[in-house]
């Protein structure tokens, strides 16, 4: 298996996201589309210890076509939310972060996170330095799969943004491929952290 195979990438990226504090306590995850196949990190496991063989494989309808050999591994409840981005935005990769900075953004703002005139805005799709970034915030639920409809509504209402924040929970971010999704996630998280520090200053 090559290092750029989606299975290997998911294992590597989950380790990186763990180090950033995005996937602690088994939370968070990532999914990558490769043609007509979707690769998805499993649920309820320590993300920094995921191996390539632990990854689920799904078709474009969301059906599992290949399960890990370990029977204890479960498909993530994030699956329908990942598919929101695959279907509605033609995303090539989607990640879910439990970043504390993303969570704090949902504490400081009510229904929409807003920030302007910060250099990292230029790293977001179709945004420039003088643009105002607006990220919708949806209410949290007891189970992540129950967020599917409200996330879809937010995505329809905010077509320019590639992220949806979840109140007191975290954020879903996507991009045209894993590199784009990762870069945008780093930019969004920087903006969340910047806003938190500005408010606390």
N, C-alpha and C positions, 0 to 999 in steps of 0.2 A: 504494500500500500504506500502510495506516495504521500509526502507531507501536505500536499494541497488537496488530497481527497477529502470530501466533506466530513467523513467520519473522523479523520485525523484532525481536521480543522476545528471541529466542534470540541474535541477533547482538549486541544491546545487553547482555544479561546475561553473555554470554561475555566481553565487554570488561571489565565490572565485576568478574567473578570473576578475570580475569587480574590486574587491579590489586590484588585482595585476596591474590594468591598462591595461588589455588585451581586455576588452569588454566595453569600455566607449562609450558614445554617441550612443547607440544602436548597435554598431558594434561588430563584432566577433560572435563566437558561437561554438557549439559542436554537434556532432552526435555520437550515440552509436548503434552498431549492437548487437542484441540478437537473435541468431539463424537465422531464415529467416525473421526477422523483423528489420527495421531500425527506430530508434527514433531520432528526429531532433528538435533542438531549433527553434522557429519561428524567422522571420525577422522583423527588424524595430521597435523593442520594447526594453525597458530598461532591459538589461539582468539580472540585480540584482533583478528584481521584477518578473521574470518568475515563474509561478507556474507549478506543474506537469501536470495539465490539459491543459496547453498551448502548450504542445509538439505535434508535428506532428508524425504520424506513416506511414512508407512507406514499400513497399515490396522490394525485391532485384532487381527488374527491375526499381525502382525509382518511381513507381506509389503510390500516396497517398491512403492509405486504411482507415485512420482515421484522421479526422480533429478536431481541437479544437472547442468547442461550440461557442467561441467568433468569430464572422464572420470577425472582423477587423484584425485578425491574418493572416499573409501570410507565405507561405513556403519560406525559404531563397533562394536567388540566389546562395548561396554557394553549394546548393544540388548537382549539377553535379560534382563539385570539390571534395566534400566529397566522391562521388561515384567513382571517380578516384582511391582513396586509398582503398575503399572497394573491387573494382574489380581487380585492378592491384597488390595490395599488401596484399590482404586478411586481411585488417585491421579490428580491432574490435571496434575502436573508432578513430575519427578524430576531431581535433579542429582547429579553425581559430582565430588567435590572431592579434589584432591591436597594439600590444606592441610597444612603442616608441623605445625600444632597437632593435627590429626586423627591424623597419623602418630605423633606423640609420645605421644598417648593410648594407642596400641596397644603402645608400648614400655613405658610405665609400668604398664599393666594387662595381665592374662593373657587371660582369655576374656570379661570384662565390664567396661566402663568404668562407674564409679559416682561420682556427685556429689550433694550435698544442700545445702540452705539457701544458695542463691545466687539473687539476684533474677531473673536471666535465665531461670531455670527456668520462670517464669510465661509465657514466650513459647512454650512447647512445648504441643502438644495434650494436653489433659486433665491438666496438671501444675500444681501450686501450689508456693509457696515451701518448704513443709515436706516435699514429696515427694522421694523419692530417684530421680534419673534413672539408668536402667540401659540401656546400649547394648551389644549383643552384638558381639564381635570374632571374625571368622572368619579362618582361615589364608589367606594369599595363595597364588596359583598363577602359573605362567608366563604364562598368557593369561587375560584378564579373563572371557571367555565361560565358562571352567572354574569360575568362582565362582558360577554360576547356582544350582546345587542347594544348596550350603551357605548361600547367602544366603536362599533360600526356607525352609530348615529354621530358620534364625535368626529369620526373620520370623514363622513359625508359633509359635515358642517364646516370642517377646517381642511380643505383640500390641499393647501399649501404646506402644511406641516407633516413631518414624518415621525411624529411621536404622539402618544397619549399618556398623560399622567393619571395615576389611580390614587385617590385620596388615602393618605396614611399607609401607603403600600409600596409604590414604586412607579416604573415607567415601562412602556413598550415602545421600541424604536425600530425602524426598518430602513432598508436601502436597496439599491438596484442589485447589489451583490454583497458578499460578506465584508469586503473591504470598505465599501461605502457605508454600510450599516454600522460597522465598528467606528469609523471616523466620525460619523454623525453622532453616535452615542457618546463619544469622548467630548465632542463639542457641546452637546446638550448638557452633559454632566458638569462641564466647566461653567456653563451659564447658570445652572442651578446653584452651584457652589458660590459663584460670584454674587448672585442675587441674595443668597443667605447672608453672606458676609456684609454686603451693603446694608441690609436691613438691621443687622446686629451692631453695625458701627456707631 
